[in-house]
Amino acid sequence: MNVGKVIHVAKREFASTAMTKGFIIGALVLPAVFAAIMPLIMVLIESAAPPAEVGRVAIADRSGQVGGLLAERLTPEALTEARGDAPKELAEQAESGEQPDTGGIASAAASMIGEVPRFQIDALGPDADIEDAKGRLLESHENKADLTLAIVEIDADAVERTEGETQFGGYTLYTRPEVDVRTSSTIENTVERAIKDTRYRIAGVDADELRALTRVRSGGVQEVTEAGTRESNKALKLILPFAVIMLLFMGVMTGGQYLLTTMVEEKSSRVVEVLLSAVSPMELMAGKILGQLLVGSTLLVMYAGVGILALVFFSMLDLLEWTDLLYMMIFFLIAYVMIAAFMAAIGSAVNELREAQSLMGPVMIVLVLALYMSFPVSLSPSAPWAVAMSFIPPVSPFAMLARIASTEPPDAWQIWLSILISSLAAWGMVWIAAKIFRVGLLMFGKPPNFTTLIKWIRMA
């Protein structure tokens, strides 16, 4: 095999794919735009607080004991004061630094709570017809302050149990469809607290003392490393393996699809016959796989770069180890070669893209299976079935990478054993694909089935 010819074919393949306007826009411009607007997104998040909602809240208190307290608690002053209490402590914690502010996320989330709404309270009385009252939610007024935003119906046994019953009653909140979810949450929290405080009063319990006894302030989960103590971010640690696997899947799928498409186009247009006059079938196949490997690698590097930039921007780069990136590139190369070999073989065996659909079915099933199975693997990386999957090609690159990016990474010997097994499997798949490629490249007419492909492998 002439290495120079292989490289020349690879350059041509890369240029014909990566130098098109569509690829440049999709692979280069979009990540650049995301990176450029990241600071703008933070600004928009921090300024996402909605204006104070204005309107009326009607209260139908069947118990006759909560309505007055609830009306007091729904005033703007009381709501502002309640913002400092659980479960609305996020704003105070972000401002006072009571808990670590990870890259400004806490303060941004606090700003999204918004201003307190300004309600006018209408007492409907304990015997109000709730169905008739619901009609107020359908009324329209030019003055927004006259709109009824919500109706609170409090059960008769909400604060005192009915004789013979062990459970208290509750309440129901009716709202207009357009009411902001933060406004309805504010009303719900206030109603629940008013009902609880009334229950405490009837039971002779000091509500403030009870809340003090049941509230436990946490300094957050802190991880102790050789570099010092850092805040743990469990949510991102769960998301990170999924993001890594999706990057691997995108890179493999994109490169493989481009390879199949160009192969079918060149065969159907008879361009491949001209190419074979200058290079051998094996040189052509190797060059095409190498060229599309560069295309997939370009996409992988671009999107991984945006992800790393996001981690840097939010001061979370410590969640990613440099070895994770190294292993991602290694397993990407292995996974790509496995899939690309079959894509090249399929492309050489058919004359049109629609003919490739039936032959692509098993390849796509394997890819999708590897993608979906990597999610439970990342959640249970040490389970026997997860360990087994990380040594079974062609699923092994996805499964092992999910284990590496999880909170329980495998031992180094397992990683390199998986690399060795997957590399041998990739070499075997290339060997099989080369036999199909050599025979199918100049075959025209009826598309082959799997039986025919096996005959070609034996023939070559």
Secondary structure as UniProt FT lines:
FT   HELIX           3..18
FT   HELIX           21..24
FT   HELIX           25..29
FT   HELIX           30..46
FT   STRAND          54..61
FT   HELIX           67..73
FT   HELIX           76..82
FT   TURN            83..84
FT   TURN            86..87
FT   HELIX           90..96
FT   TURN            103..104
FT   HELIX           105..111
FT   TURN            112..113
FT   STRAND          118..123
FT   TURN            126..127
FT   HELIX           130..134
FT   HELIX           135..138
FT   HELIX           144..146
FT   STRAND          148..154
FT   TURN            156..157
FT   TURN            163..164
FT   STRAND          171..175
FT   TURN            177..178
FT   HELIX           181..203
FT   HELIX           207..214
FT   STRAND          222..225
FT   TURN            226..227
FT   STRAND          228..231
FT   HELIX           234..268
FT   TURN            269..270
FT   HELIX           271..276
FT   TURN            277..278
FT   HELIX           281..313
FT   TURN            314..315
FT   HELIX           317..319
FT   HELIX           322..349
FT   HELIX           353..379
FT   TURN            381..382
FT   HELIX           384..389
FT   TURN            390..391
FT   TURN            393..395
FT   HELIX           396..404
FT   HELIX           412..440
FT   TURN            441..442
FT   HELIX           450..459
//
